[in-house]
Amino acid sequence: MFSPAADVIGSELDLLMTGSHVVHALTPGFCDAASVYLLERWRVEEDAHVGVDAPRIEARRMALRVGPGAREDWEGMLPVGEVVAFPRDTPYARALAAGHAQVLDAVDPHTSERLVSAGDGEARVRDLLSVAAFLVVPLRLRDRAIGFVTCTRGPGRAPFGPADVAAVEALAARAAVALDNARRYERERRTSLAIRNSLPPGTAQEFGGCRTAHGCLPAGQGNLVGGDWSDVLKRPGDRVSLIVGDAMGHGPESAVAMIQLRTAVRTLAALDIPAADLIGRLDTLAGDSPGVSFATCIYAEWDARRRTCTLVGAGHPPPLLRGPDGRTAPVTLTGAGLPLGLGAGSYEETVLSVPDPALLVLYSDGLVESRDADIDQEITRLARTVDAAAAAEPADGDGQDALPSLCRRLLHAPAGTTGADDRTLLLAELTPAGC
């Protein structure tokens, strides 16, 4: 009864694509024209209940397909994405309020008037009035209407019978589930994009004696936001704070934990307290915040005037440092520190003397964790990758873009990791005062 397009409904987590699959399943074999509308309140995730006495409904056209025999370009006149207000006495509103299909032998007067006013010729009117059968089937999800499907047949075709109505209702039931899945996916994607856009840009940032570049490579298809974050904060006296952290897992819980920790670091840094005290207070906050425990981070404070870099770790892989000799090596921390939220009580500072320009590499464990190799081996491998990428970088162009380009190279470099975790990288060129 329906075209093969019916078999792929739900295969794409996209509202427009799912709507397109529905109308392609219906036309031109089952009917001459079909459309899919979703209630706008449901689409934006507000209360979508349609009462019997509702004065009108607002629905967005998500898909439209008109058979090849149409004399006019109805898709041009009825654009996808348009929101239409349907009064209470239309078959669309009745179908949603009553919860069952509406079968007519012509397009309703409200729609006729609206479409005629959108046209500018008699051919459009004839095309409109030539409809011999009209069907509106509600899209229902858990006993609640979320939209509707319309089907029309022209002269010479049989009217819609009970078997036709039942078939479209079954198709609509399957489509409603697919549309709901697509809406949920798009919500996760919007959340993910909003959170990622709140992070520092991947382009280079420059402070006194410090130039940075940041990048993140999501695991999988990137539809779920992870708990990785990084930040760069300007401090008084030519100092700069840098941090890379990782809240466990993916999804909304990890995103909330990441936002809490990142906000807390910014607040604590503004108090201008010692680095170890900052991480200690962050540990206390994580312990008092549900869902934040077992987050890790590496914190660095660069003082260009004193030519020192102070590091504090909280269960995170150690940073890498590339000196003027062109060799990159992991920094041996005084104490690795426990993950945040475990009540470690105190954290130790590692103070490095940096008399000459150097490159500091902070990263998440997505760059070094592997099921097949020891993490120390993977950290050594990453250090070698930094050397190789840095050596190749001058051939790519001017030095102004070298740091962001190096960041991209490292994020996309082949690794021994499985790719199951996000990769986050923060590079900082440290230039001591007077150099």
C-alpha positions as MATLAB code, in Angstrom:
seq = 'MFSPAADVIGSELDLLMTGSHVVHALTPGFCDAASVYLLERWRVEEDAHVGVDAPRIEARRMALRVGPGAREDWEGMLPVGEVVAFPRDTPYARALAAGHAQVLDAVDPHTSERLVSAGDGEARVRDLLSVAAFLVVPLRLRDRAIGFVTCTRGPGRAPFGPADVAAVEALAARAAVALDNARRYERERRTSLAIRNSLPPGTAQEFGGCRTAHGCLPAGQGNLVGGDWSDVLKRPGDRVSLIVGDAMGHGPESAVAMIQLRTAVRTLAALDIPAADLIGRLDTLAGDSPGVSFATCIYAEWDARRRTCTLVGAGHPPPLLRGPDGRTAPVTLTGAGLPLGLGAGSYEETVLSVPDPALLVLYSDGLVESRDADIDQEITRLARTVDAAAAAEPADGDGQDALPSLCRRLLHAPAGTTGADDRTLLLAELTPAGC';
ca = [
       0.000    0.000    0.000;
       2.843    2.377    0.847;
       6.142    2.967   -0.947;
       9.459    1.538    0.347;
      10.072    4.884    2.077;
       7.790    3.609    4.839;
      10.450    1.073    5.797;
      13.015    3.766    6.628;
      10.804    5.862    8.904;
      12.773    6.263   12.129;
      16.141    5.477   10.558;
      17.244    9.118   10.832;
      17.171   11.095   14.079;
      16.068   14.246   12.293;
      12.586   15.816   12.382;
      12.612   17.096    8.801;
      14.036   13.862    7.417;
      11.500   11.752    9.312;
       8.652   13.915    8.033;
      10.035   13.569    4.512;
      10.076    9.780    4.819;
       6.395    9.842    5.831;
       5.201   11.907    2.862;
       7.345    9.906    0.442;
       5.777    6.714    1.780;
       2.301    8.102    1.026;
       2.770    9.818   -2.346;
       2.184    9.247   -5.158;
       1.092    5.631   -4.677;
      -1.376    5.962   -1.791;
      -2.468    9.569   -2.404;
      -1.711   12.526   -4.634;
      -0.445   14.859   -1.907;
       0.575   14.471    1.720;
       1.911   16.681    4.493;
       3.110   16.355    8.067;
       2.486   19.002   10.726;
       3.773   19.104   14.309;
       2.247   21.134   17.098;
       4.594   24.025   17.714;
       4.214   23.802   21.488;
       5.233   20.149   21.396;
       8.151   20.828   19.075;
       9.591   23.412   21.501;
       8.785   21.099   24.442;
       5.989   23.024   26.091;
       2.641   21.562   27.188;
       1.112   20.308   23.948;
      -2.317   19.249   25.252;
      -5.073   20.188   22.833;
      -8.384   20.848   24.557;
     -11.766   20.425   22.947;
     -12.451   24.146   23.406;
      -9.073   25.406   22.216;
      -9.745   28.432   19.958;
      -6.973   27.412   17.567;
      -3.859   25.293   17.225;
      -0.468   26.349   15.904;
       1.339   23.702   13.893;
       4.560   23.763   11.887;
       4.664   22.175    8.450;
       7.521   19.656    8.618;
       7.088   17.984    5.222;
       5.011   18.274    2.039;
       4.922   16.242   -1.140;
       2.625   16.726   -4.111;
       2.351   14.167   -6.892;
       3.964   14.791  -10.283;
       0.587   15.486  -11.924;
       0.028   18.781  -10.091;
      -0.116   21.828  -12.360;
       1.338   24.180   -9.763;
       4.352   24.263   -7.479;
       2.496   23.766   -4.221;
       5.727   23.123   -2.336;
       6.767   26.676   -3.220;
       3.457   28.084   -2.005;
       3.437   25.968    1.164;
       7.018   26.127    2.432;
       8.330   23.586    4.902;
       8.908   25.231    8.262;
       5.911   27.576    8.073;
       3.783   27.816   11.230;
       0.038   27.885   10.552;
      -2.784   28.721   12.964;
      -5.805   26.407   12.493;
      -9.135   27.538   14.012;
     -11.204   25.235   16.211;
     -13.729   24.355   13.483;
     -11.133   22.959   11.046;
     -10.748   19.175   10.584;
      -7.160   19.442   11.832;
      -8.191   20.833   15.210;
     -11.110   18.381   15.406;
      -8.839   15.413   14.666;
      -6.445   16.428   17.439;
      -9.137   17.172   20.003;
     -11.165   14.027   19.274;
      -8.145   11.774   18.791;
      -9.357   10.088   15.607;
      -9.181   10.613   11.843;
     -11.323   13.051    9.853;
     -12.463   11.980    6.377;
     -13.897   14.589    3.963;
     -14.744   14.777    0.279;
     -13.119   18.212   -0.152;
     -10.606   20.526    1.437;
     -12.172   22.471    4.309;
     -13.221   26.110    3.648;
     -10.576   27.627    5.943;
      -7.753   25.886    4.091;
      -9.284   26.663    0.713;
      -9.472   30.377    1.502;
      -5.942   30.419    2.874;
      -4.450   28.638   -0.145;
      -6.429   30.628   -2.698;
      -5.194   33.863   -1.121;
      -1.647   32.551   -1.428;
      -2.081   31.929   -5.154;
      -2.473   34.344   -8.039;
      -4.144   32.432  -10.863;
      -7.174   30.339  -11.846;
      -5.010   27.271  -12.412;
      -4.085   27.288   -8.734;
      -7.767   27.473   -7.769;
      -8.693   24.606  -10.098;
      -5.861   22.512   -8.697;
      -7.085   23.209   -5.203;
     -10.761   22.457   -5.870;
     -10.047   19.257   -7.788;
      -9.523   17.329   -4.536;
     -11.987   14.440   -4.326;
     -10.970   12.943   -0.984;
      -9.295   14.485    2.058;
      -7.962   12.698    5.142;
      -6.523   14.055    8.405;
      -4.945   11.547   10.804;
      -3.648   12.699   14.207;
      -0.126   11.877   15.298;
      -0.477   10.581   18.852;
       2.159    9.729   21.402;
       1.222    8.197   24.763;
      -2.407    9.294   24.342;
      -1.422   12.854   23.523;
      -1.662   14.538   20.123;
       1.604   15.942   18.782;
       0.571   16.767   15.211;
      -1.199   15.339   12.194;
      -0.773   13.866    8.716;
      -2.923   14.961    5.767;
      -3.622   13.015    2.568;
      -5.537   14.112   -0.538;
      -6.729   12.261   -3.628;
      -7.806   13.876   -6.870;
     -10.617   13.069   -9.277;
     -10.655    9.575  -10.676;
      -9.317    7.983   -7.499;
     -11.328    6.092   -4.916;
     -12.261    7.890   -1.699;
     -10.533    6.905    1.519;
     -12.151    3.793    2.987;
     -11.873    2.266    6.476;
      -8.883    0.135    5.428;
      -7.081    3.230    4.109;
      -7.729    5.115    7.319;
      -6.496    2.204    9.456;
      -3.331    1.907    7.357;
      -2.464    5.609    7.729;
      -3.219    5.453   11.464;
      -0.742    2.588   11.820;
       1.841    4.533    9.822;
       1.176    7.638   11.947;
       1.665    5.677   15.173;
       5.087    4.520   14.007;
       5.949    8.005   12.746;
       5.013    9.603   16.083;
       7.554    7.456   17.922;
      10.224    8.257   15.321;
       9.468   11.983   15.524;
       9.697   11.902   19.312;
      13.070   10.164   19.117;
      14.268   12.780   16.629;
      13.083   15.615   18.870;
      14.904   14.129   21.874;
      18.078   13.715   19.833;
      17.907   17.299   18.583;
      17.432   18.513   22.167;
      20.595   16.632   23.238;
      22.429   18.053   20.262;
      21.346   21.632   21.073;
      22.453   21.131   24.673;
      25.783   19.759   23.532;
      26.380   22.658   21.140;
      25.373   25.244   23.759;
      27.808   23.783   26.286;
      30.649   23.459   23.818;
      30.096   27.011   22.594;
      30.493   28.207   26.190;
      34.035   26.805   26.329;
      37.089   28.862   25.313;
      37.504   29.217   21.546;
      39.896   26.998   19.686;
      41.666   30.019   18.208;
      44.768   31.350   19.906;
      44.442   33.622   22.935;
      47.300   35.799   24.080;
      48.072   37.111   27.541;
      51.212   38.532   29.123;
      53.869   35.940   28.452;
      51.362   33.249   27.475;
      49.708   32.289   24.201;
      47.160   29.470   24.206;
      45.150   27.291   21.842;
      42.354   24.915   22.814;
      40.584   22.086   21.038;
      38.118   19.285   21.705;
      37.396   16.197   19.609;
      34.160   14.519   20.791;
      33.996   10.750   20.962;
      31.747    8.892   18.507;
      29.380   11.140   16.578;
      29.461   13.850   19.232;
      25.707   13.711   19.913;
      26.287   13.436   23.675;
      28.261   16.073   25.492;
      31.044   14.757   27.698;
      32.475   16.000   30.960;
      35.740   17.380   29.557;
      36.419   21.070   29.973;
      39.288   23.537   29.812;
      39.711   27.167   30.690;
      42.234   30.003   30.559;
      41.982   32.840   33.087;
      43.991   36.053   33.159;
      45.334   36.855   36.625;
      46.958   39.971   38.133;
      50.681   40.543   37.713;
      51.149   38.877   34.314;
      49.886   35.573   35.681;
      47.652   33.127   33.824;
      45.648   30.173   35.170;
      45.090   27.162   32.906;
      43.045   24.072   33.662;
      41.876   20.891   31.961;
      39.352   18.710   33.758;
      37.181   15.675   33.206;
      33.869   14.882   34.922;
      33.089   11.189   34.496;
      30.740    9.964   31.774;
      28.657   11.557   29.039;
      25.242   13.126   28.923;
      23.373   15.776   30.954;
      24.758   14.679   34.341;
      28.358   15.022   33.211;
      27.566   18.322   31.514;
      26.073   19.738   34.712;
      29.087   18.543   36.739;
      31.458   20.083   34.213;
      29.642   23.434   34.311;
      29.659   23.471   38.120;
      33.379   22.765   38.306;
      34.308   25.250   35.601;
      32.233   27.987   37.251;
      33.745   27.190   40.651;
      37.309   27.431   39.286;
      36.569   30.849   37.817;
      35.119   32.033   41.139;
      37.998   30.664   43.188;
      40.614   32.082   40.817;
      39.099   35.532   41.317;
      39.899   35.209   45.062;
      43.604   35.017   44.117;
      44.380   32.191   46.532;
      47.349   29.774   46.217;
      46.995   27.020   43.630;
      46.895   24.165   46.168;
      44.217   25.943   48.215;
      42.159   26.523   45.068;
      42.109   22.804   44.212;
      41.435   21.937   47.867;
      38.357   24.154   47.906;
      37.292   22.715   44.565;
      37.542   19.242   46.111;
      35.281   20.319   48.989;
      32.719   21.791   46.594;
      32.737   18.612   44.480;
      32.114   16.499   47.601;
      29.083   18.611   48.473;
      27.643   18.495   44.936;
      25.727   15.359   43.855;
      27.100   13.790   40.693;
      30.418   15.683   40.732;
      32.588   13.187   42.646;
      35.525   11.456   40.902;
      36.143   14.344   38.518;
      39.818   14.902   37.723;
      41.777   17.990   36.707;
      45.232   19.447   36.213;
      45.697   23.094   37.184;
      48.585   25.329   36.125;
      49.471   28.884   37.104;
      52.034   30.656   34.953;
      53.935   33.645   36.364;
      55.892   35.289   33.554;
      57.631   37.742   35.874;
      58.915   35.072   38.265;
      59.452   32.606   35.432;
      57.629   29.847   37.332;
      54.826   27.455   36.499;
      52.936   26.049   39.497;
      51.073   22.780   38.909;
      48.485   20.940   41.012;
      46.989   17.602   39.987;
      43.800   15.927   41.135;
      43.913   12.365   39.789;
      44.648   13.618   36.283;
      47.381   12.610   33.798;
      50.492   14.797   34.220;
      51.155   17.673   31.835;
      53.870   17.633   29.192;
      56.554   20.282   28.835;
      58.553   20.933   25.664;
      61.693   22.944   26.356;
      64.130   24.829   24.122;
      65.970   21.588   23.333;
      62.912   20.474   21.312;
      62.172   17.457   23.497;
      58.807   16.893   25.191;
      58.523   14.975   28.452;
      55.903   14.452   31.164;
      56.262   16.577   34.268;
      56.887   14.625   37.456;
      54.395   16.013   39.965;
      55.175   16.240   43.675;
      51.851   14.485   44.250;
      49.345   13.129   41.746;
      46.449   14.018   44.069;
      43.130   12.237   44.456;
      40.154   12.944   42.197;
      37.860   15.771   43.240;
      35.041   15.056   45.653;
      36.835   12.407   47.724;
      37.772   14.742   50.556;
      41.525   14.533   50.006;
      41.992   17.415   52.429;
      45.134   18.850   50.843;
      46.906   18.980   47.506;
      50.593   19.565   46.760;
      52.091   22.128   44.443;
      54.817   21.385   41.919;
      56.753   24.547   41.060;
      58.754   24.498   37.827;
      61.410   27.032   36.928;
      60.936   28.056   33.290;
      63.801   30.409   32.371;
      63.371   29.938   28.626;
      60.323   29.792   26.340;
      58.535   26.450   26.584;
      55.359   24.713   25.484;
      53.004   23.382   28.184;
      50.583   20.628   27.123;
      47.494   19.947   29.234;
      45.172   17.190   28.013;
      42.338   14.866   28.998;
      42.731   11.124   29.442;
      40.977   10.535   26.124;
      44.357   11.174   24.498;
      46.271    8.572   26.521;
      43.947    5.879   27.864;
      44.140    2.502   26.130;
      42.992   -1.029   26.848;
      46.081   -2.447   25.204;
      48.868   -0.330   26.719;
      50.004    1.050   30.055;
      49.039    4.693   30.568;
      52.682    5.669   31.113;
      53.501    4.213   27.704;
      50.650    6.183   26.166;
      51.847    9.407   27.814;
      55.322    8.790   26.381;
      53.749    8.127   22.985;
      51.845   11.439   23.215;
      55.096   13.270   24.055;
      56.726   11.808   20.929;
      53.664   12.829   18.897;
      54.043   16.408   20.153;
      57.694   16.438   19.029;
      56.837   15.057   15.600;
      53.918   17.440   15.085;
      55.897   20.463   16.281;
      58.795   19.592   13.964;
      56.435   19.381   10.993;
      54.511   22.551   11.831;
      56.804   25.247   10.333;
      56.250   23.771    6.869;
      52.542   24.565    7.109;
      52.731   28.353    6.960;
      53.290   31.446    9.068;
      53.996   31.215   12.769;
      50.931   33.228   13.753;
      48.696   30.219   13.059;
      51.189   27.612   14.228;
      49.747   26.999   17.699;
      46.096   26.354   16.666;
      47.378   24.236   13.777;
      49.555   22.207   16.162;
      46.531   21.721   18.419;
      44.484   20.352   15.515;
      47.326   18.038   14.482;
      47.563   16.538   17.953;
      43.816   16.096   18.375;
      43.535   14.188   15.092;
      46.813   12.283   15.307;
      46.503    8.469   15.270;
      46.549    7.098   18.805;
      46.493    3.830   20.658;
      43.248    4.849   22.361;
      39.890    3.303   21.494;
      38.170    6.644   20.767;
      35.510    5.973   23.420;
      36.283    9.185   25.296;
      36.470   12.833   24.282;
      39.858   14.332   23.500;
      40.505   17.758   25.026;
      43.766   19.620   24.593;
      45.119   22.946   25.879;
      48.463   24.212   24.576;
      50.234   27.148   26.207;
      53.367   28.839   24.887;
      55.101   30.151   28.017;
      57.385   33.146   27.452;
      59.224   34.383   30.550;
      59.510   38.136   31.062;
      62.531   39.572   29.283;
      62.765   36.766   26.716;
];
